[in-house]
Amino acid sequence: MEATVKSFGRSFKVNMKTQILPGRGFISDNDNHQFGTSGHEEFLLSAHQEGTLIDYTYQVTIHKKWLRLMAAPLIRWYSMKYWEKAVIDRLKEIVKRN
């Protein structure tokens, strides 16, 4: 599928080849030709004695050498802080309420 995503205040197209795993999550390979990046994303759920275990990974490859120099600090710091606020903190709130 082709998706429009927004990052760093800018919208761009991403081609996503996603496999839905019913009851388990999804695996997706994502390509952004505009920025010269690709990623492999996995969101997997498994039963755990205390509830559900969420295993999430997203491996990003930056194909343009000049972009690697600029993007690495942004991805390591800014994007991870945003992810923590947008997803992890919200999940923690849900768990506290239940």
C-alpha positions in Angstrom: 0.0 0.0 0.0 1.1 3.6 -0.4 0.7 5.7 2.8 1.1 9.3 3.6 3.0 9.9 6.8 4.1 13.0 8.6 7.4 13.4 10.3 9.4 16.4 11.4 6.5 18.6 10.2 6.5 17.3 6.7 4.2 14.9 4.8 5.6 12.3 2.4 4.7 9.0 0.7 5.8 5.6 2.0 5.4 2.3 0.2 4.5 -0.4 2.7 4.5 -4.1 2.2 2.6 -5.3 5.3 1.7 -8.8 6.5 -1.1 -8.9 9.1 -0.7 -11.8 11.5 -4.1 -12.3 13.0 -4.0 -12.5 16.8 -0.2 -11.9 16.7 0.4 -8.4 15.2 2.1 -7.4 11.9 5.3 -7.2 10.0 6.0 -4.4 7.5 8.8 -3.4 5.1 8.6 0.3 4.4 10.4 2.3 1.6 10.6 6.1 1.3 12.2 7.0 -2.0 12.0 10.7 -1.3 14.4 10.5 1.7 16.2 7.4 0.6 15.3 5.3 3.6 13.8 1.9 4.2 12.7 0.1 7.3 11.6 -3.2 8.7 8.9 -3.0 11.4 7.5 -5.8 13.6 4.7 -5.4 16.1 4.2 -8.8 17.7 2.0 -9.9 20.6 2.4 -13.0 22.7 0.7 -14.5 25.7 2.5 -13.8 29.0 1.5 -15.0 32.5 0.8 -11.4 33.6 -1.0 -10.4 30.4 0.2 -9.7 26.8 3.8 -9.2 25.9 4.4 -6.6 23.2 7.6 -6.9 21.1 8.1 -3.9 18.8 11.2 -3.3 16.6 11.8 -0.9 13.7 15.1 -1.1 11.9 15.8 1.9 9.7 18.3 2.0 6.9 19.4 5.3 5.5 20.7 4.9 2.0 22.0 8.4 1.4 25.4 8.9 3.1 24.9 12.7 3.7 21.6 12.1 5.3 23.0 9.5 7.8 25.2 12.2 9.4 22.1 14.5 10.0 19.5 11.8 10.7 21.3 9.6 13.2 21.1 12.1 16.1 17.5 13.0 15.2 16.4 9.4 15.1 18.3 8.3 18.2 17.1 11.2 20.3 14.1 13.2 19.0 12.2 10.3 17.3 12.7 8.0 20.2 11.5 10.6 22.7 8.5 11.3 20.5 7.8 7.6 20.2 8.0 7.2 24.0 5.6 10.1 24.6 3.1 9.1 21.8 3.0 5.3 22.4 4.8 4.0 25.5 3.5 6.6 27.9 0.0 6.1 26.6 0.2 2.4 27.0 1.5 2.9 30.6 -1.6 5.0 31.3 -3.9 2.3 29.9 -2.3 -0.3 32.1 -2.6 1.9 35.2 -6.3 2.4 34.6 -7.0 -1.4 34.3 
